[in-house]
Amino acid sequence: MSSADHTINPDVERFGYTRAGLRSIVEIDAPHLVMQSHPAEVAQVITDAIAEIG
């Protein structure tokens, strides 16, 4: 989740994720397009998720 998002309010995102019952939420201090501004961090989140289910 982009905690510095100015397109979607981060509090609204947190509410939606909590309501959906997610096991965890990873927040990266980044703008809306977190995958462009912090690609290594996003790749690490994906790699960690794959390792957790694998």
Rosetta silent file (secondary structure, phi, psi, omega in degrees, C-alpha in Angstrom):
SEQUENCE: MSSADHTINPDVERFGYTRAGLRSIVEIDAPHLVMQSHPAEVAQVITDAIAEIG
SCORE:     score description
SCORE:     0.000 S_00000001
   1 L     0.000  141.722  179.201    0.000    0.000    0.000 S_00000001
   2 E   -89.437  104.945 -176.394    1.254    3.494   -0.798 S_00000001
   3 L   -76.491  -11.018  177.305    1.153    5.402    2.469 S_00000001
   4 L  -110.516   26.235 -177.643    1.984    8.712    0.737 S_00000001
   5 L   -69.543  131.637  175.822   -0.713    8.305   -1.919 S_00000001
   6 L  -108.924   -0.445  177.909   -2.440   11.531   -2.993 S_00000001
   7 L   -92.432  -45.995  176.189   -4.759    9.806   -5.490 S_00000001
   8 L  -120.010  126.386 -178.947   -6.468    7.427   -3.061 S_00000001
   9 L   -59.637  123.553 -179.549   -6.583    8.418    0.592 S_00000001
  10 H   -56.198  -32.741  177.615   -4.415    5.913    2.520 S_00000001
  11 H   -65.782  -36.266  176.961   -6.987    5.784    5.345 S_00000001
  12 H   -66.850  -41.941  176.976   -9.631    4.684    2.841 S_00000001
  13 H   -61.172  -47.469  179.982   -7.276    2.002    1.520 S_00000001
  14 H   -58.150  -44.363  179.051   -6.523    0.757    5.057 S_00000001
  15 H   -58.703  -47.193 -179.306  -10.249    0.575    5.839 S_00000001
  16 H   -63.063  -41.983  179.890  -10.945   -1.445    2.695 S_00000001
  17 H   -67.084  -40.332  178.111   -8.083   -3.860    3.307 S_00000001
  18 H   -65.172  -43.764  179.713   -9.118   -4.357    6.932 S_00000001
  19 H   -62.832  -33.416  179.128  -12.733   -4.888    5.914 S_00000001
  20 L   -74.919  -11.850  176.568  -11.624   -7.479    3.360 S_00000001
  21 L    78.823   30.900  179.462   -9.927   -9.399    6.168 S_00000001
  22 L   -63.965  147.440  178.969   -6.402   -9.432    4.789 S_00000001
  23 L   -69.700  -35.402  179.146   -3.802  -11.223    6.907 S_00000001
  24 L  -154.580  157.058  177.315   -1.322   -8.388    6.572 S_00000001
  25 L  -128.086  126.699  177.368   -0.868   -5.033    4.925 S_00000001
  26 L  -102.622  123.638  178.942    2.536   -3.816    3.783 S_00000001
  27 L  -107.885  131.915  175.795    2.878   -0.054    3.644 S_00000001
  28 E  -119.478  129.830 -179.606    5.600    1.639    1.634 S_00000001
  29 L   -72.339   87.380 -173.445    6.131    5.381    2.005 S_00000001
  30 L  -151.371  163.317  176.204    5.567    6.098   -1.666 S_00000001
  31 L   -75.812 -174.300 -173.937    3.193    7.881   -4.045 S_00000001
  32 L   -52.123  -45.136 -178.019    0.311    6.243   -5.931 S_00000001
  33 L   -92.794   65.477 -175.444    2.479    4.357   -8.437 S_00000001
  34 H   -56.612  -32.680 -178.134    4.595    2.616   -5.825 S_00000001
  35 H   -68.907  -21.562  176.485    5.781    0.001   -8.324 S_00000001
  36 H   -87.799  -38.254 -175.660    7.464    2.720  -10.383 S_00000001
  37 H   -86.182  -22.772 -178.729    9.008    4.705   -7.570 S_00000001
  38 L  -138.977   60.103 -174.345   10.083    1.753   -5.367 S_00000001
  39 H   -62.116  -35.956 -179.129   10.391   -1.329   -7.625 S_00000001
  40 H   -66.097  -41.196  179.341   12.850   -3.203   -5.395 S_00000001
  41 H   -65.748  -41.618  178.851   10.601   -2.901   -2.345 S_00000001
  42 H   -64.963  -42.725  177.875    7.548   -4.049   -4.308 S_00000001
  43 H   -61.092  -37.226  178.990    9.485   -6.999   -5.735 S_00000001
  44 H   -66.969  -40.179  177.143   10.536   -7.942   -2.194 S_00000001
  45 H   -60.769  -44.121  179.708    6.925   -7.882   -0.980 S_00000001
  46 H   -64.852  -44.867  179.300    5.939  -10.176   -3.862 S_00000001
  47 H   -61.599  -42.750  178.869    8.891  -12.505   -3.245 S_00000001
  48 H   -63.684  -39.700  179.062    8.067  -12.698    0.472 S_00000001
  49 H   -65.198  -41.454  178.296    4.419  -13.510   -0.300 S_00000001
  50 H   -63.691  -42.961  179.417    5.418  -16.289   -2.684 S_00000001
  51 H   -63.806  -35.166 -178.975    7.796  -17.749   -0.104 S_00000001
  52 H   -66.916  -36.646 -178.577    5.057  -17.648    2.532 S_00000001
  53 H   -91.797  -14.622 -176.063    2.643  -19.733    0.469 S_00000001
  54 L   -84.874    0.000    0.000    5.283  -21.953   -1.112 S_00000001
